[in-house]
C-alpha cells in the first residue's frame, strides 16, 4: 500500500458522518507504518478499544469503514479462532467479531454487517510473517501473492456488504 495521509484517511470513510470522521483517532505513528507490507490499513482506537477502522484502496479510490465490537458478545478465551479476512489462526481473543454500520440510510436505520477479524487488524503483517499469532501457521500451497489476493478479496467483499443498499 502507498503511504496515505490523515486528511485522505478521514475523507475515505463511507459509513460515518464527516464530523465522526474528523473526530476518530488515526494511528499516531502514521508516517512510520510499514506501508510496503500493508495491503490495507487497519487499526484499533487506543482510546476506545471497542472501535476499529479499515481503509482499503478500491479501483484507485480509498474506502474507509468504521468498525465496532458488538456489545453483548459471549467471549471465549480458550478456543482457537481464524480471521475470516486472512485466515490466520489465533488463540483466545486474537480474533474478534467487528460490526460495521452499513453506508447511507440503511446504516442510519441501525443495519450492520459483521465479520471476524484479527483483533489488532494486522492481517497483512501476519500474512508476511512479520507478526505471529502464537500458533503454528498451517502450511498452505498458496504463494504469498495468492494469500494477499485472497485477503484483499475478502476485505473487498466485506466493504461491498457495507456499501450495499
C-alpha positions, -999 to 999 in steps of 0.1 A, spaced: 0 0 0 12 35 -7 15 58 23 -16 79 29 -21 110 50 -45 118 77 -67 140 55 -71 113 29 -79 87 56 -106 109 72 -121 117 38 -123 80 29 -150 68 54 -183 58 39 -202 47 69 -200 76 93 -207 113 92 -179 138 82 -180 150 118 -174 115 131 -146 110 106 -129 142 119 -131 130 155 -119 95 150 -84 86 162 -59 79 133 -27 60 141 -2 83 158 27 66 140 12 71 106 44 81 88 63 52 104 39 24 95 54 -4 73 35 8 42 53 -17 19 40 -46 39 3 -33 42 -24 -45 18 -49 -24 37 -47 0 67 -64 -14 98 -61 -2 133 -79 -2 167 -86 30 186 -64 30 218 -88 55 234 -119 34 226 -110 -3 224 -144 -12 210 -137 7 178 -116 -2 148 -111 11 113 -102 -3 79 -91 18 49 -85 0 16 -79 10 -20 -107 0 -45 -105 10 -81 -80 38 -74 -101 53 -46 -97 50 -8 -126 35 11 -127 36 49 -150 17 71 -156 22 108 -160 -9 130 -172 -17 165 -172 -47 187 -209 -56 193 -219 -52 229 -233 -84 241 -210 -109 226 -201 -140 246 -164 -143 247 -144 -175 249 -108 -171 258 -99 -208 255 -106 -217 218 -86 -211 187 -103 -190 160 -94 -179 125 -97 -145 109 -121 -145 80 -100 -120 61 -66 -136 62 -74 -170 77 -47 -166 104 -55 -187 134 -53 -170 168 -56 -184 203 -81 -169 227 -92 -133 220 -68 -128 190 -99 -128 167 -130 -107 173 -163 -100 157 -163 -65 144 -195 -49 130 -197 -21 106 -227 2 101 -240 0 65 -234 31 44 -262 56 38 -298 54 50 -296 17 58 -268 24 83 -287 53 99 -315 28 105 -291 7 125 -283 -20 100 -248 -35 102 -226 -63 87 -200 -82 107 -170 -104 102 -143 -120 123 -111 -100 120 -76 -103 136 -83 -83 168 -54 -59 160 -64 -57 123 -28 -65 113 -37 -92 87 -10 -80 62 17 -85 88 5 -120 98 5 -130 61 41 -119 57 53 -135 89 62 -100 103 38 -107 132 30 -140 149 -3 -151 165 13 -175 189 1 -206 169 19 -226 143 7 -214 109 -7 -241 87 14 -247 56 -6 -236 26 1 -244 -10 -8 -208 -20 20 -183 -26 22 -151 -6 8 -132 -36 -22 -156 -38 -28 -153 0 -27 -115 -3 -52 -116 -32 -74 -138 -11 -73 -114 18 -80 -84 -3 -109 -102 -20 -123 -109 15 -118 -73 26 -134 -60 -6 -164 -84 -2 -169 -71 33 -167 -35 21 -192 -44 -7 -216 -55 21 -212 -22 39 -219 -3 7 -249 -24 -4 -282 -6 0 
